[in-house]
C-alpha cells in the first residue's frame, strides 16, 4: 500500500524495469516517485504551484529522466539524478543505476533557494524542498501525451492532431529546441483504411 497523495490519482507510470512508480494527483502540482520494492518515497518533483490536469507521465528507457504533460500547455522534463544517487548509496539499485561516465555529469533539477532556509525558519518540509523541472517544452495543444525519443529528444502528440518533436540539453536543460511540428491529419488516414 502506497499512500501517494491526499487527493485522487490522475496519472501514474512505471519505469521499464517496474522498480519505480511515478504518480500525480488531480491537483497536478507534484509528481512523486516511489520505489516499488518497499513503497518508500524516493523523490518529489514539482510541476508548478497552480493546479493543473496531468495527462501523461513517462520515464525514459534508462530511468534517467521523467516527463509529464498537462493542460498548462507545457511538457516538463525532470532529471532523476538525485533519486539515482540515493539508490546507489543505499545499494538498492538495478542495472540501470550502474555508475558510468554519464552519471558523473548528470543534470540537476532546479530547487527553490528558499528550501535552504526552511530549517532556519523552522518551516515544515514540503513545497520549498521539491525539485522543479530541469527542462520545459511549450506547445499549443492543451491536452497531450509525451514520450522520450532517441538522442535526448521528446515527442508530443496533442489532442488537436499535432505532433511535436524537440531536443533538450542534458547538461543545462532550460527551454527545449523545437525540431519539428506538423498536423497528423488523422481523419484522412482513417478514411483510407
Secondary structure, DSSP 8 states (H G I E B T S, - for coil): -----SS-EEEEEE-TTS-EEEEEETT-SEEEEEETTT--EEEEEE--SS---EEEEEE-TTSSEEEEEETTSEEEEEE-HHHHHHHHHHT---GGG---HHHHT----EE-GGGGTHHHHT--SSGGGSEE-SEEEE-S-SSEEEEEETTTEEEEEETTSEEEEEE--TTT-EE-EEEEEEE--HHHHHHH-
